[in-house]
């Protein structure tokens, strides 16, 4: 990477999702789930404002002209993508000010599609087929029938998954290695996995284990947040103050995803590889920390596809939510209240940076997770890696 590109990656490090930080998550959930509003209304961080985004756009245009004069395709490609992302931010502001604006709506959908691609109808069919199998096991066929009756896509069996032999082969490669993920797999989990001190403690342990503490990485709590993310350039793991794992094992998995993959790759200077592949590998890490294979981000993919309108019917937040909470009843074997809370969180991930009351005005970046993970597993099943090769994959060297 050239010094100029490194400088620009630092200066323009923030992708759109960093601007789409919902600051009223708990209030919005309370109002929506208690029927006080028909569609949630999200508030965003102060950085999500037109003057600041416009200045960013102008600065990127200036940098693009400079890159062209320097005949640097790599530089121009990075700036070009950041420009399209900034166009999306401005378009979002236009649509938010006037949700009925047809031109802004069409432009928003165009930009989101160009940046993140289209949904794979075969994956959606496979997800519905998987839900049918789960519903038969969990005695939730009523919810399943309600789900499929609302979607104009036929379920299909045979969604890709690695064979049990392939899964255990790679799990054993991990568990017999010296990778930090193996140490995390052996780390005792707190009795009360929802305890804030215990959650912070496991993240701090992981940062120490991967060597991030020595490089001055820190853990920072973020007000009004419900997720975990990293900031490569600020060297922070950012933990939303409303983040609560559903199980102790889920806590272990998210620590592995964020610290043992994403942070470790930054430390190894391997984080500028394909972002899509990296997310697929981060989910692979989550999966290998469990004794058996399980799909990851499957509900989020379905939620995004439904909101976007993969079946020809773009949906609002509430229309998407009405399907997704029933999906959680099927796969999570939980009660209706918890299913609705989890569905709300997934739908926020799809409609942050979108317009909840406008059908199809959804921010679908998160579709990459399931797609990338399936691609990684298909490659692993096709090309049997030895332990050294597998560890290089985890760390971003191949």
C-alpha positions in Angstrom: 0.0 0.0 0.0 1.3 3.4 -0.9 1.8 6.1 1.8 -0.8 8.2 0.1 -3.4 5.4 0.2 -2.6 4.7 3.8 -3.1 8.3 4.6 -6.4 8.5 2.9 -7.7 5.3 4.5 -7.0 7.0 7.8 -8.5 10.3 6.8 -11.6 8.7 5.3 -11.8 5.6 7.4 -15.5 5.8 8.2 -17.8 3.7 6.0 -21.5 4.5 5.8 -22.5 2.2 8.7 -20.3 4.4 11.0 -22.6 7.3 10.3 -25.7 5.2 10.7 -25.3 4.8 14.4 -28.8 4.8 16.0 -28.7 6.8 19.3 -32.3 6.1 20.5 -32.3 2.3 20.1 -34.0 1.5 23.5 -36.5 4.3 23.2 -37.4 3.3 19.7 -37.8 -0.3 20.6 -40.0 0.5 23.6 -42.3 2.7 21.5 -42.5 0.2 18.6 -43.1 -2.9 20.7 -45.7 -1.3 22.8 -47.6 -0.1 19.8 -47.1 3.6 20.4 -45.9 4.1 16.8 -46.5 2.1 13.6 -43.0 2.5 12.4 -39.9 3.3 14.5 -38.2 6.7 14.1 -34.4 6.6 14.4 -32.1 9.3 15.6 -28.5 9.4 14.6 -25.1 10.7 15.8 -24.4 14.4 15.3 -21.9 13.5 12.5 -24.9 12.5 10.4 -25.6 16.1 9.1 -25.6 17.7 5.6 -22.8 20.3 6.1 -20.3 17.7 7.4 -21.2 15.1 4.7 -21.0 17.8 2.0 -17.5 18.8 3.1 -16.5 15.1 3.0 -17.9 14.8 -0.5 -16.0 17.9 -1.7 -12.7 16.7 -0.1 -13.1 13.3 -1.8 -13.7 15.0 -5.2 -10.5 17.0 -4.8 -8.6 13.8 -3.9 -10.0 12.0 -6.9 -8.7 14.6 -9.3 -5.3 14.3 -7.6 -5.3 10.5 -8.0 -6.1 10.7 -11.6 -3.2 13.1 -12.2 -0.9 10.7 -10.4 -2.2 7.8 -12.6 -2.9 5.7 -9.5 -5.7 3.2 -10.2 -5.6 1.8 -6.6 -6.0 5.2 -5.2 -8.7 6.2 -7.6 -10.7 3.0 -6.8 -10.6 3.6 -3.1 -11.7 7.3 -3.5 -14.3 6.3 -6.0 -15.9 3.9 -3.6 -15.8 6.4 -0.7 -17.4 8.9 -3.1 -20.3 6.6 -3.9 -20.8 5.9 -0.2 -20.9 9.6 0.5 -23.4 10.0 -2.3 -25.5 7.4 -0.4 -25.2 9.4 2.8 -26.5 12.6 1.0 -29.2 10.7 -0.7 -30.3 9.2 2.6 -30.6 12.8 4.0 -32.7 13.8 1.0 -35.0 10.8 1.4 -35.3 11.4 5.2 -36.4 15.0 4.6 -39.0 13.9 2.0 -39.8 10.2 2.2 -42.2 10.6 -0.7 -39.5 11.8 -3.1 -39.5 9.4 -6.0 -36.2 10.6 -7.4 -34.3 10.3 -4.1 -35.9 6.8 -3.5 -34.7 5.6 -6.9 -31.3 7.0 -6.4 -31.0 5.5 -2.9 -31.9 2.1 -4.2 -29.5 2.4 -7.1 -26.6 3.4 -4.9 -27.3 0.7 -2.3 -27.5 -1.9 -5.1 -24.2 -0.7 -6.7 -22.4 -0.8 -3.4 -23.7 -4.1 -1.9 -25.1 -6.1 -4.8 -28.3 -8.0 -5.1 -29.7 -10.8 -3.0 -29.4 -14.4 -4.1 -32.9 -15.9 -4.5 -31.5 -19.4 -4.1 -30.1 -18.6 -0.7 -33.5 -17.2 0.3 -35.2 -20.4 -0.9 -32.6 -22.4 1.1 -33.2 -20.3 4.2 -37.0 -21.0 3.9 -36.3 -24.7 3.4 -34.0 -24.7 6.5 -36.8 -23.0 8.5 -39.2 -25.7 7.5 -36.9 -28.4 8.9 -36.5 -26.4 12.1 -40.2 -25.8 12.5 -40.8 -29.6 12.3 -38.3 -30.1 15.1 -39.5 -27.3 17.3 -43.2 -27.7 16.9 -43.6 -24.3 15.3 -45.2 -25.2 12.0 -48.0 -22.6 12.6 -45.4 -19.8 12.7 -43.7 -21.3 9.6 -46.9 -21.3 7.6 -47.4 -17.7 8.6 -43.9 -16.9 7.4 -44.1 -18.6 4.0 -47.6 -17.3 3.3 -46.2 -13.8 3.5 -43.4 -14.4 1.1 -43.6 -15.0 -2.6 -40.6 -17.4 -2.7 -40.9 -21.2 -2.8 -38.8 -23.0 -0.1 -36.1 -25.3 -1.4 -34.1 -28.0 0.4 -30.4 -28.5 0.2 -29.0 -25.1 1.3 -25.2 -25.5 1.4 -23.6 -26.6 4.6 -20.3 -28.3 5.2 -20.3 -32.0 5.9 -20.0 -33.0 9.6 -16.6 -34.5 8.7 -15.3 -31.3 7.1 -16.5 -29.2 10.1 -14.8 -31.4 12.7 -11.7 -31.6 10.6 -11.2 -27.8 10.7 -12.4 -27.5 14.3 -9.7 -29.9 15.3 -7.1 -28.0 13.3 -8.1 -24.9 15.3 -8.2 -26.7 18.7 -4.8 -28.3 18.3 -3.1 -25.0 17.2 -1.6 -22.1 19.2 -4.0 -19.5 17.7 -5.7 -17.1 20.1 -9.0 -18.6 19.1 -7.9 -21.9 20.6 -7.1 -20.1 23.8 -10.5 -18.4 23.7 -12.1 -21.8 23.3 -10.5 -22.9 26.5 -11.2 -19.7 28.5 -13.8 -20.3 31.2 -16.9 -18.3 30.6 -18.5 -16.2 33.3 -21.5 -17.7 35.3 -23.5 -14.5 34.6 -22.7 -13.8 30.9 -25.0 -10.7 31.0 -23.0 -9.1 33.8 -21.3 -6.0 32.4 -18.1 -6.5 34.3 -17.8 -10.1 33.0 -18.5 -9.0 29.4 -15.8 -6.3 29.6 -13.4 -8.6 31.3 -13.5 -11.2 28.5 -12.9 -8.5 25.8 -10.0 -7.2 27.9 -8.5 -10.7 28.2 -8.8 -11.2 24.4 -7.1 -7.9 23.6 -4.3 -8.8 25.9 -4.0 -12.3 24.4 -3.7 -11.2 20.8 -1.1 -8.5 21.7 -3.4 -5.5 21.1 -2.8 -4.0 24.6 0.9 -3.7 23.8 -0.1 -1.7 20.7 -2.3 0.6 22.8 -5.7 -0.8 21.7 -8.4 -0.1 24.2 -12.0 -1.1 24.9 -14.5 1.8 24.8 -18.2 1.8 25.8 -20.5 3.7 23.5 -23.7 5.3 24.7 -27.0 4.1 23.1 -25.3 1.3 21.2 -26.4 -2.4 21.1 -23.6 -3.9 19.0 -19.9 -4.5 19.0 -17.5 -3.1 16.4 -13.9 -2.1 16.0 -12.3 1.1 14.8 -9.0 0.2 13.1 -7.7 3.7 13.0 -8.6 4.7 16.5 -7.5 1.3 17.7 -10.6 0.6 19.7 -13.1 -2.1 20.3 -16.4 -0.3 20.7 -19.0 -2.0 22.9 -22.5 -0.5 22.9 -23.8 0.1 26.4 -27.0 -1.9 25.5 -25.1 -4.9 24.1 -26.2 -8.1 25.8 -25.3 -11.6 24.5 -28.1 -14.2 24.4 -25.9 -16.9 25.8 -22.5 -17.4 27.2 -21.3 -19.1 24.1 -22.6 -16.2 22.0 -20.4 -13.9 24.0 -17.4 -16.1 23.3 -18.2 -16.1 19.6 -18.5 -12.4 19.3 -15.2 -11.9 21.1 -13.5 -14.3 18.7 -15.1 -12.6 15.7 -14.1 -9.0 16.7 -10.8 -9.5 18.5 -9.2 -12.8 17.4 -10.0 -12.2 13.7 -10.5 -8.4 13.0 -8.2 -6.9 15.6 -5.5 -9.6 15.1 -5.5 -9.0 11.3 -4.9 -5.3 12.0 -2.0 -6.1 14.2 -0.6 -8.5 11.5 -1.3 -5.8 8.9 -3.5 -8.1 6.9 -6.8 -6.2 7.2 -6.8 -4.6 3.8 -7.6 -7.9 2.1 -11.1 -8.4 0.8 -13.5 -7.1 3.5 -16.1 -9.7 2.3 -13.8 -12.6 2.7 -12.7 -11.3 6.2 -16.3 -11.3 7.4 -16.8 -14.8 6.0 -13.7 -15.9 8.0 -14.9 -14.1 11.1 -18.1 -16.0 11.0 -16.1 -19.2 10.4 -14.3 -18.4 13.7 -17.6 -18.1 15.5 -18.8 -21.4 14.1 -15.7 -23.3 15.0 -16.0 -22.2 18.6 -19.2 -24.3 18.8 -19.2 -28.2 18.8 -21.4 -28.4 15.7 -22.0 -26.3 12.6 -24.6 -23.6 12.7 -25.5 -21.0 10.2 -24.7 -17.4 11.1 -26.5 -14.2 10.2 -29.1 -16.3 8.4 -32.1 -14.3 9.9 -30.4 -11.0 9.0 -30.0 -12.1 5.4 -33.6 -13.1 5.2 -34.7 -9.8 6.8 -32.6 -7.8 4.3 -34.0 -9.7 1.4 -37.5 -9.2 2.5 -37.1 -5.5 3.1 -35.4 -5.0 -0.2 -38.1 -7.0 -2.0 -36.4 -10.2 -3.3 -39.9 -11.6 -4.0 -41.1 -8.4 -5.8 -42.6 -6.8 -2.7 -40.4 -4.2 -1.0 -41.3 -3.9 2.7 -41.4 -1.4 5.5 -39.8 -2.0 8.8 -43.1 -3.2 10.4 -43.9 -5.5 7.5 -40.4 -7.1 7.7 -40.6 -7.3 11.5 -43.9 -9.2 11.3 -42.2 -12.0 9.5 -38.8 -11.9 11.3 -40.2 -12.3 14.8 -41.9 -15.5 13.7 -38.7 -16.7 12.3 -37.1 -16.3 15.7 -39.9 -18.3 17.3 -38.9 -21.1 14.9 -35.1 -21.2 15.2 -34.5 -19.8 18.7 -37.2 -21.8 20.5 -38.0 -18.7 22.5 -41.1 -16.9 23.7 -42.9 -14.3 21.7 -41.6 -11.4 23.8 -37.9 -12.3 23.3 -38.5 -13.2 19.7 -39.9 -9.7 19.0 -37.0 -8.0 20.9 -34.5 -10.0 18.8 -36.4 -9.3 15.6 -36.4 -5.6 16.3 -32.6 -5.7 16.6 -32.2 -7.5 13.3 -34.6 -5.1 11.5 -32.7 -2.1 12.9 -29.5 -3.5 11.3 -31.4 -3.5 8.0 -33.2 -0.1 8.3 -30.5 1.9 10.0 -29.5 4.3 7.3 -32.9 3.6 5.6 -36.4 4.9 6.0 -38.5 2.5 8.1 -41.9 3.7 6.7 -40.7 3.5 3.0 -41.0 0.0 1.5 -37.5 -1.1 0.2 -35.6 1.9 1.6 -33.2 -0.5 3.4 -29.4 -0.5 4.0 -28.4 -4.0 3.1 -24.7 -4.0 3.8 -25.1 -6.9 6.2 -26.1 -9.3 3.4 -22.3 -9.9 3.0 -22.0 -12.0 6.1 -24.0 -15.1 5.2 -22.9 -15.0 1.5 -19.2 -14.7 2.4 -19.4 -17.4 5.0 -20.9 -19.9 2.7 -18.3 -19.1 0.1 -15.5 -19.6 2.6 -16.9 -23.0 3.6 -17.3 -24.1 0.0 -13.6 -23.3 -0.6 -12.6 -25.2 2.6 -14.6 -28.2 1.6 -13.2 -28.2 -2.0 -9.5 -27.6 -1.0 -8.6 -29.5 2.1 -6.1 -27.2 3.9 -3.5 -28.4 6.2 -3.1 -26.7 9.6 -0.5 -24.2 8.5 -2.6 -23.2 5.5 -5.7 -23.0 7.6 -4.1 -20.7 10.2 -2.9 -18.4 7.3 -6.5 -18.2 6.2 -7.6 -17.2 9.6 -4.9 -14.5 9.9 -5.5 -13.1 6.4 -2.4 -14.3 4.6 -4.3 -16.2 2.0 
